[in-house]
Amino acid sequence: MVVRRGLEAAKTAFHEILLTRLIILVHADELRQVYTYLSEKLEAQTVARYMYECNALTLRELQSIQSERSEPVKAAEQLVNIVINQSSNVYSFFVDALEKTGQQHVSEVIITGNRKGMYVICDILSPAVSIWKVT
């Protein structure tokens, strides 16, 4: 009985790790699909300051982005690259920062714009898998 509970706990932990890794990959893919748009439209300085205040960026990352003030495209690319390589929590702070800094149009493109016409699979670890088409 104890062994079975331990096995179930290990299986649950494994599924949580797998799901976390999958979420990170999905978020990174979402950002890569709209990378050029983000490079051109993202006001990185404002978003980076907000993310730093929320402890989602380090001081070094903030300063690196701020050093590109004269080249906003480079600053935006740098911020996006940081978010791509971080956890899903940083991605969540990034999307929240976009909305809090008046850049909802950018967050909408990230969240919905790149999914139109794609099939989305949910509950990947569940036996009952849901599939629907985003229009």
DRENTORKOL-3810 file (N, C-alpha, C; in nm, 4 decimals):
REM DRENTORKOL-3810
@n.u->0.0824; n.v->-0.1196; n.w->0.0000; ca.u->0.0000; ca.v->0.0000; ca.w->0.0000; c.u->0.0871; c.v->0.1264; c.w->0.0000
@n.u->0.1909; n.v->0.1284; n.w->0.0838; ca.u->0.2799; ca.v->0.2429; ca.w->0.0929; c.u->0.3577; c.v->0.2596; c.w->-0.0377
@n.u->0.4018; n.v->0.1476; n.w->-0.0946; ca.u->0.4755; ca.v->0.1518; ca.w->-0.2203; c.u->0.3874; c.v->0.2082; c.w->-0.3310
@n.u->0.2616; n.v->0.1675; n.w->-0.3317; ca.u->0.1690; ca.v->0.2156; ca.w->-0.4341; c.u->0.1481; c.v->0.3661; c.w->-0.4223
@n.u->0.1322; n.v->0.4179; n.w->-0.2998; ca.u->0.1156; ca.v->0.5618; ca.w->-0.2811; c.u->0.2415; c.v->0.6367; c.w->-0.3253
@n.u->0.3569; n.v->0.5799; n.w->-0.2958; ca.u->0.4825; ca.v->0.6413; ca.w->-0.3385; c.u->0.4947; c.v->0.6435; c.w->-0.4888
@n.u->0.4505; n.v->0.5373; n.w->-0.5521; ca.u->0.4535; ca.v->0.5289; ca.w->-0.6975; c.u->0.3571; c.v->0.6299; c.w->-0.7590
@n.u->0.2398; n.v->0.6429; n.w->-0.7008; ca.u->0.1411; ca.v->0.7407; ca.w->-0.7487; c.u->0.1937; c.v->0.8833; c.w->-0.7314
@n.u->0.2589; n.v->0.9102; n.w->-0.6191; ca.u->0.3157; ca.v->1.0429; ca.w->-0.5947; c.u->0.4259; c.v->1.0730; c.w->-0.6959
@n.u->0.5093; n.v->0.9742; n.w->-0.7250; ca.u->0.6168; ca.v->0.9926; ca.w->-0.8229; c.u->0.5581; c.v->1.0170; c.w->-0.9616
@n.u->0.4530; n.v->0.9433; n.w->-0.9948; ca.u->0.3882; ca.v->0.9592; ca.w->-1.1245; c.u->0.3266; c.v->1.0988; c.w->-1.1363
@n.u->0.2619; n.v->1.1457; n.w->-1.0308; ca.u->0.2027; ca.v->1.2788; ca.w->-1.0295; c.u->0.3106; c.v->1.3860; c.w->-1.0434
@n.u->0.4200; n.v->1.3706; n.w->-0.9695; ca.u->0.5305; ca.v->1.4665; ca.w->-0.9776; c.u->0.5885; c.v->1.4700; c.w->-1.1184
@n.u->0.6051; n.v->1.3526; n.w->-1.1782; ca.u->0.6566; ca.v->1.3449; ca.w->-1.3146; c.u->0.5631; c.v->1.4164; c.w->-1.4116
@n.u->0.4334; n.v->1.3949; n.w->-1.3983; ca.u->0.3364; ca.v->1.4599; ca.w->-1.4855; c.u->0.3398; c.v->1.6114; c.w->-1.4680
@n.u->0.3562; n.v->1.6585; n.w->-1.3457; ca.u->0.3645; ca.v->1.8022; ca.w->-1.3221; c.u->0.4879; c.v->1.8609; c.w->-1.3874
@n.u->0.6008; n.v->1.7925; n.w->-1.3780; ca.u->0.7244; ca.v->1.8392; ca.w->-1.4416; c.u->0.7071; c.v->1.8404; c.w->-1.5931
@n.u->0.6503; n.v->1.7343; n.w->-1.6472; ca.u->0.6283; ca.v->1.7252; ca.w->-1.7911; c.u->0.5366; c.v->1.8371; c.w->-1.8389
@n.u->0.4287; n.v->1.8608; n.w->-1.7662; ca.u->0.3350; ca.v->1.9655; ca.w->-1.8029; c.u->0.4016; c.v->2.1024; c.w->-1.7953
@n.u->0.4828; n.v->2.1259; n.w->-1.6929; ca.u->0.5545; ca.v->2.2525; ca.w->-1.6800; c.u->0.6472; c.v->2.2734; c.w->-1.7984
@n.u->0.7198; n.v->2.1692; n.w->-1.8366; ca.u->0.8107; ca.v->2.1797; ca.w->-1.9518; c.u->0.7322; c.v->2.2049; c.w->-2.0803
@n.u->0.6180; n.v->2.1410; n.w->-2.0937; ca.u->0.5345; ca.v->2.1606; ca.w->-2.2115; c.u->0.4832; c.v->2.3045; c.w->-2.2180
@n.u->0.4411; n.v->2.3575; n.w->-2.1050; ca.u->0.3922; ca.v->2.4955; ca.w->-2.0997; c.u->0.5030; c.v->2.5917; c.w->-2.1396
@n.u->0.6246; n.v->2.5690; n.w->-2.0890; ca.u->0.7376; ca.v->2.6555; ca.w->-2.1236; c.u->0.7626; c.v->2.6506; c.w->-2.2737
@n.u->0.7598; n.v->2.5316; n.w->-2.3323; ca.u->0.7814; ca.v->2.5182; ca.w->-2.4765; c.u->0.6726; c.v->2.5887; c.w->-2.5562
@n.u->0.5481; n.v->2.5788; n.w->-2.5111; ca.u->0.4371; ca.v->2.6431; ca.w->-2.5807; c.u->0.4537; c.v->2.7948; c.w->-2.5747
@n.u->0.4878; n.v->2.8487; n.w->-2.4575; ca.u->0.5064; ca.v->2.9932; ca.w->-2.4447; c.u->0.6216; c.v->3.0416; c.w->-2.5315
@n.u->0.7312; n.v->2.9691; n.w->-2.5318; ca.u->0.8458; ca.v->3.0070; ca.w->-2.6140; c.u->0.8067; c.v->3.0053; c.w->-2.7614
@n.u->0.7300; n.v->2.9043; n.w->-2.8013; ca.u->0.6862; ca.v->2.8940; ca.w->-2.9400; c.u->0.5934; c.v->3.0095; c.w->-2.9767
@n.u->0.5044; n.v->3.0469; n.w->-2.8850; ca.u->0.4145; ca.v->3.1595; ca.w->-2.9097; c.u->0.4948; c.v->3.2867; c.w->-2.9368
@n.u->0.5981; n.v->3.3085; n.w->-2.8578; ca.u->0.6794; ca.v->3.4286; ca.w->-2.8750; c.u->0.7621; c.v->3.4233; c.w->-3.0036
@n.u->0.8132; n.v->3.3068; n.w->-3.0364; ca.u->0.8916; ca.v->3.2938; ca.w->-3.1598; c.u->0.8055; c.v->3.3210; c.w->-3.2836
@n.u->0.6800; n.v->3.2799; n.w->-3.2787; ca.u->0.5912; ca.v->3.2978; ca.w->-3.3938; c.u->0.5621; c.v->3.4446; c.w->-3.4221
@n.u->0.5743; n.v->3.5292; n.w->-3.3216; ca.u->0.5457; ca.v->3.6727; ca.w->-3.3395; c.u->0.6698; c.v->3.7573; c.w->-3.3077
@n.u->0.7867; n.v->3.6989; n.w->-3.3231; ca.u->0.9125; ca.v->3.7636; ca.w->-3.2861; c.u->0.9339; c.v->3.8958; c.w->-3.3605
@n.u->0.9126; n.v->3.8969; n.w->-3.4898; ca.u->0.9326; ca.v->4.0187; ca.w->-3.5686; c.u->0.8350; c.v->4.1275; c.w->-3.5251
@n.u->0.7097; n.v->4.0887; n.w->-3.5048; ca.u->0.6094; ca.v->4.1844; ca.w->-3.4582; c.u->0.6519; c.v->4.2441; c.w->-3.3245
@n.u->0.6946; n.v->4.1595; n.w->-3.2313; ca.u->0.7365; ca.v->4.2081; ca.w->-3.1001; c.u->0.8572; c.v->4.3006; c.w->-3.1118
@n.u->0.9502; n.v->4.2654; n.w->-3.1977; ca.u->1.0699; ca.v->4.3485; ca.w->-3.2156; c.u->1.0341; c.v->4.4894; c.w->-3.2602
@n.u->0.9291; n.v->4.5005; n.w->-3.3393; ca.u->0.8912; ca.v->4.6303; ca.w->-3.3948; c.u->0.7918; c.v->4.7072; c.w->-3.3081
@n.u->0.7063; n.v->4.6380; n.w->-3.2337; ca.u->0.5961; ca.v->4.7045; ca.w->-3.1629; c.u->0.6130; c.v->4.7143; c.w->-3.0113
@n.u->0.6961; n.v->4.6321; n.w->-2.9536; ca.u->0.7099; ca.v->4.6251; ca.w->-2.8085; c.u->0.7871; c.v->4.7446; c.w->-2.7535
@n.u->0.7308; n.v->4.8105; n.w->-2.6536; ca.u->0.8006; ca.v->4.9170; ca.w->-2.5812; c.u->0.8731; c.v->4.8511; c.w->-2.4643
@n.u->0.9903; n.v->4.8009; n.w->-2.4923; ca.u->1.0626; ca.v->4.7140; ca.w->-2.3990; c.u->1.1041; c.v->4.7840; c.w->-2.2704
@n.u->1.1403; n.v->4.9100; n.w->-2.2776; ca.u->1.1881; ca.v->4.9808; ca.w->-2.1582; c.u->1.0807; c.v->4.9822; c.w->-2.0487
@n.u->0.9591; n.v->5.0167; n.w->-2.0873; ca.u->0.8483; ca.v->5.0253; ca.w->-1.9920; c.u->0.8138; c.v->4.8881; c.w->-1.9350
@n.u->0.8063; n.v->4.7896; n.w->-2.0219; ca.u->0.7733; ca.v->4.6529; ca.w->-1.9797; c.u->0.8815; c.v->4.5978; c.w->-1.8883
@n.u->1.0070; n.v->4.6212; n.w->-1.9227; ca.u->1.1190; ca.v->4.5712; ca.w->-1.8419; c.u->1.1173; c.v->4.6320; c.w->-1.7018
@n.u->1.0894; n.v->4.7620; n.w->-1.6937; ca.u->1.0827; ca.v->4.8254; ca.w->-1.5602; c.u->0.9728; c.v->4.7608; c.w->-1.4754
@n.u->0.8571; n.v->4.7397; n.w->-1.5370; ca.u->0.7463; ca.v->4.6775; ca.w->-1.4634; c.u->0.7837; c.v->4.5366; c.w->-1.4181
@n.u->0.8443; n.v->4.4601; n.w->-1.5082; ca.u->0.8837; ca.v->4.3225; ca.w->-1.4739; c.u->0.9895; c.v->4.3210; c.w->-1.3635
@n.u->1.0806; n.v->4.4176; n.w->-1.3652; ca.u->1.1815; ca.v->4.4275; ca.w->-1.2596; c.u->1.1145; c.v->4.4550; c.w->-1.1250
@n.u->1.0168; n.v->4.5454; n.w->-1.1244; ca.u->0.9433; ca.v->4.5771; ca.w->-1.0013; c.u->0.8711; c.v->4.4548; c.w->-0.9470
@n.u->0.8302; n.v->4.3646; n.w->-1.0348; ca.u->0.7611; ca.v->4.2419; ca.w->-0.9941; c.u->0.8581; c.v->4.1274; c.w->-0.9653
@n.u->0.9876; n.v->4.1562; n.w->-0.9724; ca.u->1.0919; ca.v->4.0567; ca.w->-0.9473; c.u->1.0952; c.v->3.9470; c.w->-1.0539
@n.u->1.0508; n.v->3.9815; n.w->-1.1750; ca.u->1.0530; ca.v->3.8864; ca.w->-1.2854; c.u->1.1780; c.v->3.9025; c.w->-1.3712
@n.u->1.2512; n.v->4.0116; n.w->-1.3525; ca.u->1.3795; ca.v->4.0343; ca.w->-1.4184; c.u->1.4826; c.v->4.0675; c.w->-1.3124
@n.u->1.6064; n.v->4.0309; n.w->-1.3388; ca.u->1.7150; ca.v->4.0691; ca.w->-1.2483; c.u->1.7584; c.v->4.2116; c.w->-1.2820
@n.u->1.8349; n.v->4.2709; n.w->-1.1928; ca.u->1.8877; ca.v->4.4043; ca.w->-1.2177; c.u->1.9776; c.v->4.4026; c.w->-1.3414
@n.u->2.0566; n.v->4.3012; n.w->-1.3557; ca.u->2.1454; ca.v->4.2895; ca.w->-1.4725; c.u->2.0650; c.v->4.2841; c.w->-1.6024
@n.u->1.9553; n.v->4.2079; n.w->-1.6035; ca.u->1.8713; ca.v->4.1997; ca.w->-1.7233; c.u->1.8081; c.v->4.3351; c.w->-1.7545
@n.u->1.7585; n.v->4.4023; n.w->-1.6508; ca.u->1.6986; ca.v->4.5350; ca.w->-1.6695; c.u->1.8012; c.v->4.6324; c.w->-1.7265
@n.u->1.9192; n.v->4.6347; n.w->-1.6679; ca.u->2.0228; ca.v->4.7267; ca.w->-1.7140; c.u->2.0653; c.v->4.6956; c.w->-1.8578
@n.u->2.0685; n.v->4.5700; n.w->-1.8923; ca.u->2.1041; ca.v->4.5300; ca.w->-2.0279; c.u->2.0018; c.v->4.5836; c.w->-2.1284
@n.u->1.8752; n.v->4.5757; n.w->-2.0944; ca.u->1.7682; ca.v->4.6269; ca.w->-2.1807; c.u->1.7738; c.v->4.7792; c.w->-2.1855
@n.u->1.7965; n.v->4.8412; n.w->-2.0711; ca.u->1.8033; ca.v->4.9873; ca.w->-2.0660; c.u->1.9226; c.v->5.0416; c.w->-2.1436
@n.u->2.0275; n.v->4.9635; n.w->-2.1569; ca.u->2.1453; ca.v->5.0100; ca.w->-2.2306; c.u->2.1175; c.v->5.0238; c.w->-2.3799
@n.u->2.0056; n.v->4.9709; n.w->-2.4256; ca.u->1.9679; ca.v->4.9777; ca.w->-2.5668; c.u->1.8625; c.v->5.0861; c.w->-2.5922
@n.u->1.8607; n.v->5.1914; n.w->-2.5109; ca.u->1.7593; ca.v->5.2970; ca.w->-2.5268; c.u->1.7564; c.v->5.3568; c.w->-2.6672
@n.u->1.8710; n.v->5.3732; n.w->-2.7266; ca.u->1.8764; ca.v->5.4362; ca.w->-2.8587; c.u->1.8375; c.v->5.3392; c.w->-2.9710
@n.u->1.8276; n.v->5.2104; n.w->-2.9372; ca.u->1.7886; ca.v->5.1100; ca.w->-3.0375; c.u->1.6744; c.v->5.0245; c.w->-2.9813
@n.u->1.5512; n.v->5.0760; n.w->-2.9940; ca.u->1.4357; ca.v->5.0063; ca.w->-2.9349; c.u->1.4124; c.v->4.8650; c.w->-2.9881
@n.u->1.4478; n.v->4.8391; n.w->-3.1140; ca.u->1.4296; ca.v->4.7043; ca.w->-3.1689; c.u->1.5219; c.v->4.6063; c.w->-3.0969
@n.u->1.6461; n.v->4.6455; n.w->-3.0747; ca.u->1.7399; ca.v->4.5593; ca.w->-3.0018; c.u->1.6939; c.v->4.5366; c.w->-2.8581
@n.u->1.6418; n.v->4.6419; n.w->-2.7943; ca.u->1.5921; ca.v->4.6289; ca.w->-2.6573; c.u->1.4754; c.v->4.5307; c.w->-2.6529
@n.u->1.3853; n.v->4.5411; n.w->-2.7496; ca.u->1.2700; ca.v->4.4506; ca.w->-2.7551; c.u->1.3152; c.v->4.3068; c.w->-2.7785
@n.u->1.4078; n.v->4.2880; n.w->-2.8707; ca.u->1.4582; ca.v->4.1528; ca.w->-2.8969; c.u->1.5250; c.v->4.0943; c.w->-2.7731
@n.u->1.5984; n.v->4.1771; n.w->-2.7022; ca.u->1.6661; ca.v->4.1299; ca.w->-2.5818; c.u->1.5644; c.v->4.0857; c.w->-2.4760
@n.u->1.4595; n.v->4.1659; n.w->-2.4567; ca.u->1.3569; ca.v->4.1295; ca.w->-2.3587; c.u->1.2854; c.v->4.0013; c.w->-2.3996
@n.u->1.2487; n.v->3.9906; n.w->-2.5254; ca.u->1.1798; ca.v->3.8701; ca.w->-2.5728; c.u->1.2692; c.v->3.7474; c.w->-2.5556
@n.u->1.3968; n.v->3.7596; n.w->-2.5868; ca.u->1.4896; ca.v->3.6476; ca.w->-2.5697; c.u->1.5009; c.v->3.6054; c.w->-2.4238
@n.u->1.4995; n.v->3.7019; n.w->-2.3340; ca.u->1.5033; ca.v->3.6694; ca.w->-2.1910; c.u->1.3783; c.v->3.5916; c.w->-2.1523
@n.u->1.2624; n.v->3.6388; n.w->-2.1955; ca.u->1.1353; ca.v->3.5723; ca.w->-2.1608; c.u->1.1293; c.v->3.4320; c.w->-2.2210
@n.u->1.1756; n.v->3.4171; n.w->-2.3443; ca.u->1.1751; ca.v->3.2855; ca.w->-2.4095; c.u->1.2556; c.v->3.1840; c.w->-2.3286
@n.u->1.3644; n.v->3.2265; n.w->-2.2699; ca.u->1.4546; ca.v->3.1348; ca.w->-2.1999; c.u->1.4258; c.v->3.1204; c.w->-2.0507
@n.u->1.3166; n.v->3.1768; n.w->-2.0039; ca.u->1.2824; ca.v->3.1687; ca.w->-1.8626; c.u->1.1602; c.v->3.0788; c.w->-1.8403
@n.u->1.1162; n.v->3.0735; n.w->-1.7167; ca.u->1.0027; ca.v->2.9884; ca.w->-1.6783; c.u->0.8707; c.v->3.0476; c.w->-1.7258
@n.u->0.7649; n.v->2.9688; n.w->-1.7112; ca.u->0.6320; ca.v->3.0164; ca.w->-1.7491; c.u->0.5860; c.v->3.1294; c.w->-1.6574
@n.u->0.6408; n.v->3.1370; n.w->-1.5363; ca.u->0.6073; ca.v->3.2490; ca.w->-1.4475; c.u->0.6539; c.v->3.3809; c.w->-1.5070
@n.u->0.7741; n.v->3.3831; n.w->-1.5633; ca.u->0.8265; ca.v->3.5049; ca.w->-1.6255; c.u->0.7403; c.v->3.5413; c.w->-1.7461
@n.u->0.6980; n.v->3.4418; n.w->-1.8223; ca.u->0.6082; ca.v->3.4659; ca.w->-1.9354; c.u->0.4783; c.v->3.5314; c.w->-1.8852
@n.u->0.4244; n.v->3.4810; n.w->-1.7758; ca.u->0.3009; ca.v->3.5381; ca.w->-1.7197; c.u->0.3209; c.v->3.6830; c.w->-1.6780
@n.u->0.4342; n.v->3.7112; n.w->-1.6146; ca.u->0.4648; ca.v->3.8491; ca.w->-1.5768; c.u->0.4802; c.v->3.9371; c.w->-1.7008
@n.u->0.5382; n.v->3.8832; n.w->-1.8058; ca.u->0.5562; ca.v->3.9567; ca.w->-1.9309; c.u->0.4208; c.v->3.9965; c.w->-1.9891
@n.u->0.3298; n.v->3.9016; n.w->-1.9998; ca.u->0.1967; ca.v->3.9303; ca.w->-2.0541; c.u->0.1234; c.v->4.0299; c.w->-1.9638
@n.u->0.1347; n.v->4.0120; n.w->-1.8333; ca.u->0.0728; ca.v->4.1047; ca.w->-1.7385; c.u->0.1330; c.v->4.2449; c.w->-1.7543
@n.u->0.2642; n.v->4.2525; n.w->-1.7693; ca.u->0.3313; ca.v->4.3813; ca.w->-1.7857; c.u->0.2839; c.v->4.4517; c.w->-1.9122
@n.u->0.2626; n.v->4.3759; n.w->-2.0188; ca.u->0.2112; ca.v->4.4354; ca.w->-2.1424; c.u->0.0756; c.v->4.5009; c.w->-2.1172
@n.u->-0.0093; n.v->4.4314; n.w->-2.0469; ca.u->-0.1429; ca.v->4.4842; ca.w->-2.0208; c.u->-0.1387; c.v->4.6035; c.w->-1.9251
@n.u->-0.0536; n.v->4.5961; n.w->-1.8239; ca.u->-0.0445; ca.v->4.7038; ca.w->-1.7241; c.u->0.0229; c.v->4.8291; c.w->-1.7797
@n.u->0.1005; n.v->4.8151; n.w->-1.8867; ca.u->0.1702; ca.v->4.9311; ca.w->-1.9438; c.u->0.1037; c.v->4.9820; c.w->-2.0716
@n.u->-0.0211; n.v->4.9436; n.w->-2.0924; ca.u->-0.0965; ca.v->4.9957; ca.w->-2.2053; c.u->-0.0622; c.v->4.9332; c.w->-2.3395
@n.u->-0.0073; n.v->4.8135; n.w->-2.3381; ca.u->0.0297; ca.v->4.7463; ca.w->-2.4628; c.u->-0.0548; c.v->4.6200; c.w->-2.4846
@n.u->-0.1859; n.v->4.6347; n.w->-2.4585; ca.u->-0.2777; ca.v->4.5220; ca.w->-2.4742; c.u->-0.2765; c.v->4.4677; c.w->-2.6164
@n.u->-0.2578; n.v->4.5548; n.w->-2.7142; ca.u->-0.2547; ca.v->4.5108; ca.w->-2.8548; c.u->-0.1426; c.v->4.4096; c.w->-2.8780
@n.u->-0.0324; n.v->4.4252; n.w->-2.8064; ca.u->0.0786; ca.v->4.3318; ca.w->-2.8203; c.u->0.0451; c.v->4.1994; c.w->-2.7521
@n.u->-0.0122; n.v->4.2058; n.w->-2.6321; ca.u->-0.0469; ca.v->4.0815; ca.w->-2.5617; c.u->-0.1535; c.v->4.0040; c.w->-2.6371
@n.u->-0.2464; n.v->4.0740; n.w->-2.7021; ca.u->-0.3494; ca.v->4.0055; ca.w->-2.7809; c.u->-0.2880; c.v->3.9281; c.w->-2.8968
@n.u->-0.1885; n.v->3.9868; n.w->-2.9613; ca.u->-0.1227; ca.v->3.9177; ca.w->-3.0725; c.u->-0.0522; c.v->3.7927; c.w->-3.0219
@n.u->0.0124; n.v->3.8032; n.w->-2.9068; ca.u->0.0825; ca.v->3.6879; ca.w->-2.8500; c.u->-0.0160; c.v->3.5776; c.w->-2.8145
@n.u->-0.1214; n.v->3.6140; n.w->-2.7452; ca.u->-0.2133; ca.v->3.5141; ca.w->-2.6906; c.u->-0.3055; c.v->3.4555; c.w->-2.7966
@n.u->-0.3594; n.v->3.5386; n.w->-2.8839; ca.u->-0.4593; ca.v->3.4876; ca.w->-2.9788; c.u->-0.4181; c.v->3.4963; c.w->-3.1237
@n.u->-0.3416; n.v->3.5947; n.w->-3.1584; ca.u->-0.3104; ca.v->3.6213; ca.w->-3.2979; c.u->-0.2422; c.v->3.5080; c.w->-3.3699
@n.u->-0.1534; n.v->3.4387; n.w->-3.3018; ca.u->-0.0777; ca.v->3.3350; ca.w->-3.3698; c.u->-0.1460; c.v->3.1996; c.w->-3.3638
@n.u->-0.2640; n.v->3.1905; n.w->-3.3063; ca.u->-0.3329; ca.v->3.0620; ca.w->-3.2958; c.u->-0.4459; c.v->3.0466; c.w->-3.3951
@n.u->-0.4811; n.v->3.1502; n.w->-3.4677; ca.u->-0.5931; ca.v->3.1415; ca.w->-3.5605; c.u->-0.5677; c.v->3.0338; c.w->-3.6647
@n.u->-0.6660; n.v->2.9477; n.w->-3.6829; ca.u->-0.6559; ca.v->2.8417; ca.w->-3.7812; c.u->-0.5815; c.v->2.7183; c.w->-3.7334
@n.u->-0.5287; n.v->2.7222; n.w->-3.6121; ca.u->-0.4541; ca.v->2.6071; ca.w->-3.5603; c.u->-0.5468; c.v->2.5182; c.w->-3.4783
@n.u->-0.5093; n.v->2.3927; n.w->-3.4660; ca.u->-0.5804; ca.v->2.3027; ca.w->-3.3779; c.u->-0.5097; c.v->2.3017; c.w->-3.2439
@n.u->-0.5864; n.v->2.3146; n.w->-3.1371; ca.u->-0.5292; ca.v->2.3203; ca.w->-3.0034; c.u->-0.5685; c.v->2.1949; c.w->-2.9277
@n.u->-0.4729; n.v->2.1316; n.w->-2.8642; ca.u->-0.4983; ca.v->2.0109; ca.w->-2.7859; c.u->-0.4837; c.v->2.0468; c.w->-2.6390
@n.u->-0.5846; n.v->2.0133; n.w->-2.5608; ca.u->-0.5824; ca.v->2.0443; ca.w->-2.4176; c.u->-0.5797; c.v->1.9163; c.w->-2.3359
@n.u->-0.5459; n.v->1.9316; n.w->-2.2104; ca.u->-0.5429; ca.v->1.8199; ca.w->-2.1159; c.u->-0.4598; c.v->1.7052; c.w->-2.1710
@n.u->-0.3357; n.v->1.7358; n.w->-2.2070; ca.u->-0.2509; ca.v->1.6376; ca.w->-2.2734; c.u->-0.2237; c.v->1.5151; c.w->-2.1861
@n.u->-0.2293; n.v->1.5309; n.w->-2.0539; ca.u->-0.2017; ca.v->1.4180; ca.w->-1.9653; c.u->-0.3276; c.v->1.3426; c.w->-1.9261
@n.u->-0.4407; n.v->1.3949; n.w->-1.9670; ca.u->-0.5678; ca.v->1.3328; ca.w->-1.9328; c.u->-0.6071; c.v->1.2326; c.w->-2.0404
@n.u->-0.6760; n.v->1.1255; n.w->-2.0011; ca.u->-0.7235; ca.v->1.0309; ca.w->-2.1022; c.u->-0.8267; c.v->1.0934; c.w->-2.1963
@n.u->-0.8996; n.v->1.1924; n.w->-2.1466; ca.u->-0.9992; ca.v->1.2594; ca.w->-2.2295; c.u->-0.9350; c.v->1.3839; c.w->-2.2900
@n.u->-0.8905; n.v->1.3741; n.w->-2.4135; ca.u->-0.8220; ca.v->1.4848; ca.w->-2.4786; c.u->-0.9230; c.v->1.5649; c.w->-2.5589
@n.u->-0.9191; n.v->1.6949; n.w->-2.5418; ca.u->-1.0096; ca.v->1.7844; ca.w->-2.6151; c.u->-0.9323; c.v->1.8501; c.w->-2.7275
@n.u->-0.9936; n.v->1.8550; n.w->-2.8460; ca.u->-0.9317; ca.v->1.9206; ca.w->-2.9608; c.u->-1.0351; c.v->2.0158; c.w->-3.0206
@n.u->-0.9911; n.v->2.1389; n.w->-3.0493; ca.u->-1.0798; ca.v->2.2317; ca.w->-3.1151; c.u->-0.9976; c.v->2.3227; c.w->-3.2054
@n.u->-1.0670; n.v->2.3845; n.w->-3.3015; ca.u->-1.0012; ca.v->2.4736; ca.w->-3.3954; c.u->-1.0282; c.v->2.6166; c.w->-3.3531
@n.u->-0.9219; n.v->2.6979; n.w->-3.3457; ca.u->-0.9349; ca.v->2.8386; ca.w->-3.3096; c.u->-0.9625; c.v->2.9169; c.w->-3.4363
@n.u->-1.0665; n.v->3.0000; n.w->-3.4313; ca.u->-1.1008; ca.v->3.0829; ca.w->-3.5479; c.u->-1.0937; c.v->3.2285; c.w->-3.5142
END
